[in-house]
Amino acid sequence: MALTCPDCGNEKSFQAKTLQMHVVQAGGAELELSDQSTPAIFELLCDECETEVDFASLDAEERRELMLLLGAG
Ligand SMILES: [Zn+2]
């Protein structure tokens, strides 16, 4: 995995933020979860300086590996 922060050169630790949508049904006695999307990556940040790393700059194989790691589809 060849991730590098463009600002500080960190290659080891990154923050991947994912976004997942849940549909909550509130009509009955209890709240129910009726649907949820698979998480999608919406932000990848350097863990050292919090500079945004361009997710699109990764090659397809690297993106796939990261998505699998995070359970994203
Ligand atoms: Zn950095």
PDB file of the backbone (N, CA, C, O) and the ligand in Angstrom, with CONECT records:
HET     ZN  A 101       1
ATOM      1  N   MET A   1       0.853  -1.194   0.000  1.00  0.00           N
ATOM      2  CA  MET A   1       0.000   0.000   0.000  1.00  0.00           C
ATOM      3  C   MET A   1       0.882   1.235   0.000  1.00  0.00           C
ATOM      4  O   MET A   1       1.652   1.442   0.938  1.00  0.00           O
ATOM      5  N   ALA A   2       0.784   2.054  -1.029  1.00  0.00           N
ATOM      6  CA  ALA A   2       1.660   3.209  -1.160  1.00  0.00           C
ATOM      7  C   ALA A   2       0.893   4.501  -0.934  1.00  0.00           C
ATOM      8  O   ALA A   2       0.620   5.258  -1.866  1.00  0.00           O
ATOM      9  N   LEU A   3       0.553   4.733   0.322  1.00  0.00           N
ATOM     10  CA  LEU A   3      -0.105   5.986   0.672  1.00  0.00           C
ATOM     11  C   LEU A   3       0.949   6.931   1.238  1.00  0.00           C
ATOM     12  O   LEU A   3       1.751   6.542   2.087  1.00  0.00           O
ATOM     13  N   THR A   4       0.941   8.145   0.775  1.00  0.00           N
ATOM     14  CA  THR A   4       1.875   9.144   1.300  1.00  0.00           C
ATOM     15  C   THR A   4       1.149  10.463   1.471  1.00  0.00           C
ATOM     16  O   THR A   4       0.413  10.894   0.584  1.00  0.00           O
ATOM     17  N   CYS A   5       1.356  11.103   2.609  1.00  0.00           N
ATOM     18  CA  CYS A   5       0.786  12.428   2.800  1.00  0.00           C
ATOM     19  C   CYS A   5       1.545  13.424   1.927  1.00  0.00           C
ATOM     20  O   CYS A   5       2.775  13.466   1.968  1.00  0.00           O
ATOM     21  N   PRO A   6       0.825  14.230   1.132  1.00  0.00           N
ATOM     22  CA  PRO A   6       1.499  15.191   0.253  1.00  0.00           C
ATOM     23  C   PRO A   6       2.144  16.338   1.028  1.00  0.00           C
ATOM     24  O   PRO A   6       2.971  17.063   0.475  1.00  0.00           O
ATOM     25  N   ASP A   7       1.786  16.508   2.270  1.00  0.00           N
ATOM     26  CA  ASP A   7       2.281  17.643   3.047  1.00  0.00           C
ATOM     27  C   ASP A   7       3.464  17.281   3.931  1.00  0.00           C
ATOM     28  O   ASP A   7       4.512  17.919   3.838  1.00  0.00           O
ATOM     29  N   CYS A   8       3.322  16.264   4.791  1.00  0.00           N
ATOM     30  CA  CYS A   8       4.388  15.943   5.752  1.00  0.00           C
ATOM     31  C   CYS A   8       5.137  14.663   5.412  1.00  0.00           C
ATOM     32  O   CYS A   8       6.123  14.334   6.071  1.00  0.00           O
ATOM     33  N   GLY A   9       4.683  13.932   4.389  1.00  0.00           N
ATOM     34  CA  GLY A   9       5.403  12.737   3.968  1.00  0.00           C
ATOM     35  C   GLY A   9       5.098  11.497   4.794  1.00  0.00           C
ATOM     36  O   GLY A   9       5.696  10.444   4.571  1.00  0.00           O
ATOM     37  N   ASN A  10       4.178  11.607   5.740  1.00  0.00           N
ATOM     38  CA  ASN A  10       3.775  10.443   6.530  1.00  0.00           C
ATOM     39  C   ASN A  10       3.283   9.317   5.612  1.00  0.00           C
ATOM     40  O   ASN A  10       2.491   9.548   4.699  1.00  0.00           O
ATOM     41  N   GLU A  11       3.764   8.100   5.870  1.00  0.00           N
ATOM     42  CA  GLU A  11       3.339   6.965   5.046  1.00  0.00           C
ATOM     43  C   GLU A  11       2.700   5.874   5.882  1.00  0.00           C
ATOM     44  O   GLU A  11       2.422   4.786   5.378  1.00  0.00           O
ATOM     45  N   LYS A  12       2.465   6.154   7.151  1.00  0.00           N
ATOM     46  CA  LYS A  12       2.092   5.055   8.050  1.00  0.00           C
ATOM     47  C   LYS A  12       0.688   5.117   8.612  1.00  0.00           C
ATOM     48  O   LYS A  12       0.051   4.081   8.803  1.00  0.00           O
ATOM     49  N   SER A  13       0.203   6.303   8.878  1.00  0.00           N
ATOM     50  CA  SER A  13      -1.039   6.384   9.638  1.00  0.00           C
ATOM     51  C   SER A  13      -1.992   7.402   9.007  1.00  0.00           C
ATOM     52  O   SER A  13      -1.659   8.574   8.830  1.00  0.00           O
ATOM     53  N   PHE A  14      -3.179   6.913   8.676  1.00  0.00           N
ATOM     54  CA  PHE A  14      -4.156   7.764   8.001  1.00  0.00           C
ATOM     55  C   PHE A  14      -5.523   7.612   8.651  1.00  0.00           C
ATOM     56  O   PHE A  14      -5.832   6.579   9.244  1.00  0.00           O
ATOM     57  N   GLN A  15      -6.326   8.639   8.533  1.00  0.00           N
ATOM     58  CA  GLN A  15      -7.699   8.572   9.019  1.00  0.00           C
ATOM     59  C   GLN A  15      -8.621   8.426   7.813  1.00  0.00           C
ATOM     60  O   GLN A  15      -8.675   9.300   6.948  1.00  0.00           O
ATOM     61  N   ALA A  16      -9.335   7.326   7.772  1.00  0.00           N
ATOM     62  CA  ALA A  16     -10.316   7.138   6.706  1.00  0.00           C
ATOM     63  C   ALA A  16     -11.694   7.339   7.309  1.00  0.00           C
ATOM     64  O   ALA A  16     -12.094   6.605   8.212  1.00  0.00           O
ATOM     65  N   LYS A  17     -12.410   8.319   6.819  1.00  0.00           N
ATOM     66  CA  LYS A  17     -13.758   8.573   7.317  1.00  0.00           C
ATOM     67  C   LYS A  17     -14.753   7.997   6.331  1.00  0.00           C
ATOM     68  O   LYS A  17     -14.670   8.233   5.125  1.00  0.00           O
ATOM     69  N   THR A  18     -15.695   7.239   6.863  1.00  0.00           N
ATOM     70  CA  THR A  18     -16.706   6.649   5.997  1.00  0.00           C
ATOM     71  C   THR A  18     -18.070   7.223   6.325  1.00  0.00           C
ATOM     72  O   THR A  18     -18.305   7.761   7.407  1.00  0.00           O
ATOM     73  N   LEU A  19     -18.940   7.094   5.374  1.00  0.00           N
ATOM     74  CA  LEU A  19     -20.291   7.602   5.514  1.00  0.00           C
ATOM     75  C   LEU A  19     -21.237   6.439   5.257  1.00  0.00           C
ATOM     76  O   LEU A  19     -21.137   5.763   4.233  1.00  0.00           O
ATOM     77  N   GLN A  20     -22.150   6.212   6.183  1.00  0.00           N
ATOM     78  CA  GLN A  20     -23.115   5.133   6.009  1.00  0.00           C
ATOM     79  C   GLN A  20     -24.509   5.647   6.311  1.00  0.00           C
ATOM     80  O   GLN A  20     -24.726   6.364   7.288  1.00  0.00           O
ATOM     81  N   MET A  21     -25.434   5.278   5.473  1.00  0.00           N
ATOM     82  CA  MET A  21     -26.805   5.748   5.634  1.00  0.00           C
ATOM     83  C   MET A  21     -27.665   4.649   6.243  1.00  0.00           C
ATOM     84  O   MET A  21     -27.640   3.509   5.780  1.00  0.00           O
ATOM     85  N   HIS A  22     -28.420   4.987   7.275  1.00  0.00           N
ATOM     86  CA  HIS A  22     -29.360   4.063   7.909  1.00  0.00           C
ATOM     87  C   HIS A  22     -30.766   4.626   7.769  1.00  0.00           C
ATOM     88  O   HIS A  22     -30.973   5.834   7.884  1.00  0.00           O
ATOM     89  N   VAL A  23     -31.734   3.747   7.519  1.00  0.00           N
ATOM     90  CA  VAL A  23     -33.128   4.186   7.524  1.00  0.00           C
ATOM     91  C   VAL A  23     -33.779   3.656   8.799  1.00  0.00           C
ATOM     92  O   VAL A  23     -33.846   2.445   9.007  1.00  0.00           O
ATOM     93  N   VAL A  24     -34.249   4.546   9.636  1.00  0.00           N
ATOM     94  CA  VAL A  24     -34.856   4.171  10.910  1.00  0.00           C
ATOM     95  C   VAL A  24     -36.378   4.338  10.806  1.00  0.00           C
ATOM     96  O   VAL A  24     -36.878   5.404  10.444  1.00  0.00           O
ATOM     97  N   GLN A  25     -37.100   3.259  11.134  1.00  0.00           N
ATOM     98  CA  GLN A  25     -38.561   3.285  11.119  1.00  0.00           C
ATOM     99  C   GLN A  25     -39.062   3.592  12.521  1.00  0.00           C
ATOM    100  O   GLN A  25     -38.730   2.883  13.471  1.00  0.00           O
ATOM    101  N   ALA A  26     -39.856   4.640  12.655  1.00  0.00           N
ATOM    102  CA  ALA A  26     -40.266   5.089  13.979  1.00  0.00           C
ATOM    103  C   ALA A  26     -41.755   4.922  14.248  1.00  0.00           C
ATOM    104  O   ALA A  26     -42.259   5.466  15.230  1.00  0.00           O
ATOM    105  N   GLY A  27     -42.474   4.184  13.401  1.00  0.00           N
ATOM    106  CA  GLY A  27     -43.926   4.084  13.560  1.00  0.00           C
ATOM    107  C   GLY A  27     -44.395   3.141  14.656  1.00  0.00           C
ATOM    108  O   GLY A  27     -45.443   3.379  15.258  1.00  0.00           O
ATOM    109  N   GLY A  28     -43.637   2.061  14.935  1.00  0.00           N
ATOM    110  CA  GLY A  28     -44.082   1.021  15.863  1.00  0.00           C
ATOM    111  C   GLY A  28     -43.712   1.311  17.308  1.00  0.00           C
ATOM    112  O   GLY A  28     -43.391   2.442  17.673  1.00  0.00           O
ATOM    113  N   ALA A  29     -43.764   0.255  18.129  1.00  0.00           N
ATOM    114  CA  ALA A  29     -43.458   0.393  19.555  1.00  0.00           C
ATOM    115  C   ALA A  29     -41.979   0.697  19.779  1.00  0.00           C
ATOM    116  O   ALA A  29     -41.605   1.439  20.687  1.00  0.00           O
ATOM    117  N   GLU A  30     -41.155   0.101  18.924  1.00  0.00           N
ATOM    118  CA  GLU A  30     -39.727   0.333  19.043  1.00  0.00           C
ATOM    119  C   GLU A  30     -39.180   0.862  17.723  1.00  0.00           C
ATOM    120  O   GLU A  30     -39.760   0.651  16.657  1.00  0.00           O
ATOM    121  N   LEU A  31     -38.087   1.530  17.819  1.00  0.00           N
ATOM    122  CA  LEU A  31     -37.412   1.962  16.598  1.00  0.00           C
ATOM    123  C   LEU A  31     -36.858   0.741  15.877  1.00  0.00           C
ATOM    124  O   LEU A  31     -36.326  -0.172  16.508  1.00  0.00           O
ATOM    125  N   GLU A  32     -36.985   0.727  14.555  1.00  0.00           N
ATOM    126  CA  GLU A  32     -36.436  -0.376  13.780  1.00  0.00           C
ATOM    127  C   GLU A  32     -35.554   0.155  12.664  1.00  0.00           C
ATOM    128  O   GLU A  32     -35.764   1.239  12.120  1.00  0.00           O
ATOM    129  N   LEU A  33     -34.581  -0.642  12.357  1.00  0.00           N
ATOM    130  CA  LEU A  33     -33.697  -0.310  11.247  1.00  0.00           C
ATOM    131  C   LEU A  33     -34.180  -1.076  10.030  1.00  0.00           C
ATOM    132  O   LEU A  33     -34.159  -2.307  10.036  1.00  0.00           O
ATOM    133  N   SER A  34     -34.611  -0.390   8.995  1.00  0.00           N
ATOM    134  CA  SER A  34     -35.170  -1.108   7.855  1.00  0.00           C
ATOM    135  C   SER A  34     -34.189  -1.208   6.699  1.00  0.00           C
ATOM    136  O   SER A  34     -34.347  -2.063   5.828  1.00  0.00           O
ATOM    137  N   ASP A  35     -33.208  -0.371   6.679  1.00  0.00           N
ATOM    138  CA  ASP A  35     -32.300  -0.386   5.534  1.00  0.00           C
ATOM    139  C   ASP A  35     -31.000   0.286   5.927  1.00  0.00           C
ATOM    140  O   ASP A  35     -30.985   1.206   6.746  1.00  0.00           O
ATOM    141  N   GLN A  36     -29.916  -0.176   5.342  1.00  0.00           N
ATOM    142  CA  GLN A  36     -28.668   0.545   5.525  1.00  0.00           C
ATOM    143  C   GLN A  36     -27.783   0.348   4.303  1.00  0.00           C
ATOM    144  O   GLN A  36     -27.762  -0.724   3.698  1.00  0.00           O
ATOM    145  N   SER A  37     -27.070   1.377   3.961  1.00  0.00           N
ATOM    146  CA  SER A  37     -26.187   1.297   2.798  1.00  0.00           C
ATOM    147  C   SER A  37     -24.836   0.766   3.248  1.00  0.00           C
ATOM    148  O   SER A  37     -24.506   0.817   4.433  1.00  0.00           O
ATOM    149  N   THR A  38     -24.058   0.257   2.306  1.00  0.00           N
ATOM    150  CA  THR A  38     -22.679  -0.082   2.645  1.00  0.00           C
ATOM    151  C   THR A  38     -21.907   1.228   2.793  1.00  0.00           C
ATOM    152  O   THR A  38     -22.155   2.183   2.058  1.00  0.00           O
ATOM    153  N   PRO A  39     -20.972   1.273   3.742  1.00  0.00           N
ATOM    154  CA  PRO A  39     -20.249   2.530   3.951  1.00  0.00           C
ATOM    155  C   PRO A  39     -19.425   2.928   2.736  1.00  0.00           C
ATOM    156  O   PRO A  39     -18.853   2.079   2.053  1.00  0.00           O
ATOM    157  N   ALA A  40     -19.373   4.206   2.481  1.00  0.00           N
ATOM    158  CA  ALA A  40     -18.543   4.730   1.398  1.00  0.00           C
ATOM    159  C   ALA A  40     -17.491   5.651   2.001  1.00  0.00           C
ATOM    160  O   ALA A  40     -17.761   6.372   2.962  1.00  0.00           O
ATOM    161  N   ILE A  41     -16.303   5.623   1.436  1.00  0.00           N
ATOM    162  CA  ILE A  41     -15.252   6.512   1.923  1.00  0.00           C
ATOM    163  C   ILE A  41     -15.511   7.916   1.410  1.00  0.00           C
ATOM    164  O   ILE A  41     -15.674   8.113   0.206  1.00  0.00           O
ATOM    165  N   PHE A  42     -15.550   8.874   2.285  1.00  0.00           N
ATOM    166  CA  PHE A  42     -15.724  10.227   1.783  1.00  0.00           C
ATOM    167  C   PHE A  42     -14.560  11.136   2.133  1.00  0.00           C
ATOM    168  O   PHE A  42     -14.463  12.249   1.616  1.00  0.00           O
ATOM    169  N   GLU A  43     -13.676  10.671   3.007  1.00  0.00           N
ATOM    170  CA  GLU A  43     -12.533  11.514   3.325  1.00  0.00           C
ATOM    171  C   GLU A  43     -11.366  10.651   3.789  1.00  0.00           C
ATOM    172  O   GLU A  43     -11.540   9.706   4.559  1.00  0.00           O
ATOM    173  N   LEU A  44     -10.182  10.991   3.308  1.00  0.00           N
ATOM    174  CA  LEU A  44      -8.971  10.294   3.734  1.00  0.00           C
ATOM    175  C   LEU A  44      -7.972  11.365   4.163  1.00  0.00           C
ATOM    176  O   LEU A  44      -7.549  12.202   3.366  1.00  0.00           O
ATOM    177  N   LEU A  45      -7.607  11.314   5.450  1.00  0.00           N
ATOM    178  CA  LEU A  45      -6.741  12.355   6.005  1.00  0.00           C
ATOM    179  C   LEU A  45      -5.466  11.748   6.569  1.00  0.00           C
ATOM    180  O   LEU A  45      -5.457  10.614   7.050  1.00  0.00           O
ATOM    181  N   CYS A  46      -4.395  12.523   6.501  1.00  0.00           N
ATOM    182  CA  CYS A  46      -3.153  12.152   7.171  1.00  0.00           C
ATOM    183  C   CYS A  46      -3.398  12.184   8.683  1.00  0.00           C
ATOM    184  O   CYS A  46      -3.985  13.140   9.190  1.00  0.00           O
ATOM    185  N   ASP A  47      -2.956  11.157   9.403  1.00  0.00           N
ATOM    186  CA  ASP A  47      -3.180  11.116  10.847  1.00  0.00           C
ATOM    187  C   ASP A  47      -2.203  12.020  11.599  1.00  0.00           C
ATOM    188  O   ASP A  47      -2.408  12.313  12.777  1.00  0.00           O
ATOM    189  N   GLU A  48      -1.152  12.456  10.926  1.00  0.00           N
ATOM    190  CA  GLU A  48      -0.155  13.309  11.568  1.00  0.00           C
ATOM    191  C   GLU A  48      -0.529  14.787  11.471  1.00  0.00           C
ATOM    192  O   GLU A  48      -0.496  15.505  12.471  1.00  0.00           O
ATOM    193  N   CYS A  49      -0.883  15.237  10.278  1.00  0.00           N
ATOM    194  CA  CYS A  49      -1.131  16.676  10.093  1.00  0.00           C
ATOM    195  C   CYS A  49      -2.533  16.982   9.582  1.00  0.00           C
ATOM    196  O   CYS A  49      -2.891  18.144   9.388  1.00  0.00           O
ATOM    197  N   GLU A  50      -3.322  15.937   9.365  1.00  0.00           N
ATOM    198  CA  GLU A  50      -4.710  16.076   8.925  1.00  0.00           C
ATOM    199  C   GLU A  50      -4.877  16.731   7.560  1.00  0.00           C
ATOM    200  O   GLU A  50      -5.944  17.260   7.246  1.00  0.00           O
ATOM    201  N   THR A  51      -3.825  16.694   6.750  1.00  0.00           N
ATOM    202  CA  THR A  51      -3.968  17.112   5.359  1.00  0.00           C
ATOM    203  C   THR A  51      -4.787  16.066   4.615  1.00  0.00           C
ATOM    204  O   THR A  51      -4.617  14.866   4.831  1.00  0.00           O
ATOM    205  N   GLU A  52      -5.659  16.517   3.754  1.00  0.00           N
ATOM    206  CA  GLU A  52      -6.458  15.575   2.997  1.00  0.00           C
ATOM    207  C   GLU A  52      -5.599  14.888   1.934  1.00  0.00           C
ATOM    208  O   GLU A  52      -4.870  15.535   1.182  1.00  0.00           O
ATOM    209  N   VAL A  53      -5.706  13.568   1.895  1.00  0.00           N
ATOM    210  CA  VAL A  53      -5.006  12.795   0.874  1.00  0.00           C
ATOM    211  C   VAL A  53      -6.019  12.490  -0.216  1.00  0.00           C
ATOM    212  O   VAL A  53      -7.122  12.020   0.064  1.00  0.00           O
ATOM    213  N   ASP A  54      -5.644  12.756  -1.446  1.00  0.00           N
ATOM    214  CA  ASP A  54      -6.567  12.585  -2.559  1.00  0.00           C
ATOM    215  C   ASP A  54      -6.803  11.101  -2.829  1.00  0.00           C
ATOM    216  O   ASP A  54      -5.947  10.404  -3.375  1.00  0.00           O
ATOM    217  N   PHE A  55      -7.983  10.642  -2.433  1.00  0.00           N
ATOM    218  CA  PHE A  55      -8.336   9.232  -2.588  1.00  0.00           C
ATOM    219  C   PHE A  55      -8.297   8.814  -4.057  1.00  0.00           C
ATOM    220  O   PHE A  55      -7.963   7.675  -4.384  1.00  0.00           O
ATOM    221  N   ALA A  56      -8.642   9.749  -4.929  1.00  0.00           N
ATOM    222  CA  ALA A  56      -8.682   9.457  -6.362  1.00  0.00           C
ATOM    223  C   ALA A  56      -7.286   9.264  -6.963  1.00  0.00           C
ATOM    224  O   ALA A  56      -7.140   8.745  -8.070  1.00  0.00           O
ATOM    225  N   SER A  57      -6.254   9.694  -6.209  1.00  0.00           N
ATOM    226  CA  SER A  57      -4.893   9.552  -6.728  1.00  0.00           C
ATOM    227  C   SER A  57      -4.343   8.141  -6.524  1.00  0.00           C
ATOM    228  O   SER A  57      -3.323   7.774  -7.107  1.00  0.00           O
ATOM    229  N   LEU A  58      -5.024   7.355  -5.692  1.00  0.00           N
ATOM    230  CA  LEU A  58      -4.608   5.963  -5.522  1.00  0.00           C
ATOM    231  C   LEU A  58      -4.953   5.180  -6.781  1.00  0.00           C
ATOM    232  O   LEU A  58      -5.896   5.526  -7.494  1.00  0.00           O
ATOM    233  N   ASP A  59      -4.186   4.122  -7.057  1.00  0.00           N
ATOM    234  CA  ASP A  59      -4.586   3.327  -8.221  1.00  0.00           C
ATOM    235  C   ASP A  59      -5.736   2.392  -7.830  1.00  0.00           C
ATOM    236  O   ASP A  59      -6.062   2.248  -6.651  1.00  0.00           O
ATOM    237  N   ALA A  60      -6.333   1.771  -8.825  1.00  0.00           N
ATOM    238  CA  ALA A  60      -7.560   0.997  -8.609  1.00  0.00           C
ATOM    239  C   ALA A  60      -7.357  -0.110  -7.573  1.00  0.00           C
ATOM    240  O   ALA A  60      -8.235  -0.363  -6.748  1.00  0.00           O
ATOM    241  N   GLU A  61      -6.218  -0.754  -7.619  1.00  0.00           N
ATOM    242  CA  GLU A  61      -5.932  -1.860  -6.702  1.00  0.00           C
ATOM    243  C   GLU A  61      -5.839  -1.354  -5.252  1.00  0.00           C
ATOM    244  O   GLU A  61      -6.336  -1.996  -4.327  1.00  0.00           O
ATOM    245  N   GLU A  62      -5.201  -0.208  -5.078  1.00  0.00           N
ATOM    246  CA  GLU A  62      -5.064   0.377  -3.737  1.00  0.00           C
ATOM    247  C   GLU A  62      -6.419   0.817  -3.188  1.00  0.00           C
ATOM    248  O   GLU A  62      -6.721   0.640  -2.008  1.00  0.00           O
ATOM    249  N   ARG A  63      -7.218   1.391  -4.070  1.00  0.00           N
ATOM    250  CA  ARG A  63      -8.562   1.805  -3.634  1.00  0.00           C
ATOM    251  C   ARG A  63      -9.384   0.593  -3.205  1.00  0.00           C
ATOM    252  O   ARG A  63     -10.084   0.627  -2.193  1.00  0.00           O
ATOM    253  N   ARG A  64      -9.286  -0.476  -3.993  1.00  0.00           N
ATOM    254  CA  ARG A  64     -10.046  -1.685  -3.702  1.00  0.00           C
ATOM    255  C   ARG A  64      -9.619  -2.264  -2.343  1.00  0.00           C
ATOM    256  O   ARG A  64     -10.455  -2.680  -1.541  1.00  0.00           O
ATOM    257  N   GLU A  65      -8.317  -2.282  -2.109  1.00  0.00           N
ATOM    258  CA  GLU A  65      -7.773  -2.827  -0.868  1.00  0.00           C
ATOM    259  C   GLU A  65      -8.287  -2.028   0.337  1.00  0.00           C
ATOM    260  O   GLU A  65      -8.676  -2.605   1.353  1.00  0.00           O
ATOM    261  N   LEU A  66      -8.284  -0.724   0.214  1.00  0.00           N
ATOM    262  CA  LEU A  66      -8.739   0.148   1.295  1.00  0.00           C
ATOM    263  C   LEU A  66     -10.241  -0.020   1.550  1.00  0.00           C
ATOM    264  O   LEU A  66     -10.682  -0.063   2.698  1.00  0.00           O
ATOM    265  N   MET A  67     -11.012  -0.114   0.478  1.00  0.00           N
ATOM    266  CA  MET A  67     -12.455  -0.307   0.612  1.00  0.00           C
ATOM    267  C   MET A  67     -12.762  -1.629   1.295  1.00  0.00           C
ATOM    268  O   MET A  67     -13.638  -1.692   2.157  1.00  0.00           O
ATOM    269  N   LEU A  68     -12.053  -2.681   0.922  1.00  0.00           N
ATOM    270  CA  LEU A  68     -12.265  -3.991   1.531  1.00  0.00           C
ATOM    271  C   LEU A  68     -11.948  -3.937   3.016  1.00  0.00           C
ATOM    272  O   LEU A  68     -12.681  -4.483   3.841  1.00  0.00           O
ATOM    273  N   LEU A  69     -10.849  -3.275   3.346  1.00  0.00           N
ATOM    274  CA  LEU A  69     -10.416  -3.150   4.735  1.00  0.00           C
ATOM    275  C   LEU A  69     -11.492  -2.494   5.581  1.00  0.00           C
ATOM    276  O   LEU A  69     -11.697  -2.868   6.736  1.00  0.00           O
ATOM    277  N   LEU A  70     -12.171  -1.523   5.012  1.00  0.00           N
ATOM    278  CA  LEU A  70     -13.161  -0.744   5.756  1.00  0.00           C
ATOM    279  C   LEU A  70     -14.574  -1.302   5.624  1.00  0.00           C
ATOM    280  O   LEU A  70     -15.516  -0.753   6.196  1.00  0.00           O
ATOM    281  N   GLY A  71     -14.721  -2.379   4.880  1.00  0.00           N
ATOM    282  CA  GLY A  71     -16.046  -2.945   4.683  1.00  0.00           C
ATOM    283  C   GLY A  71     -16.921  -2.099   3.788  1.00  0.00           C
ATOM    284  O   GLY A  71     -18.148  -2.198   3.816  1.00  0.00           O
ATOM    285  N   ALA A  72     -16.278  -1.270   2.998  1.00  0.00           N
ATOM    286  CA  ALA A  72     -17.026  -0.386   2.106  1.00  0.00           C
ATOM    287  C   ALA A  72     -17.181  -1.045   0.741  1.00  0.00           C
ATOM    288  O   ALA A  72     -16.395  -1.920   0.378  1.00  0.00           O
ATOM    289  N   GLY A  73     -18.168  -0.636   0.003  1.00  0.00           N
ATOM    290  CA  GLY A  73     -18.389  -1.281  -1.294  1.00  0.00           C
ATOM    291  C   GLY A  73     -18.366  -0.296  -2.429  1.00  0.00           C
ATOM    292  O   GLY A  73     -18.537  -0.683  -3.585  1.00  0.00           O
TER     293      GLY A  73
HETATM  294 ZN    ZN A 101       0.717  14.707   6.861  1.00  0.00          ZN2+
END
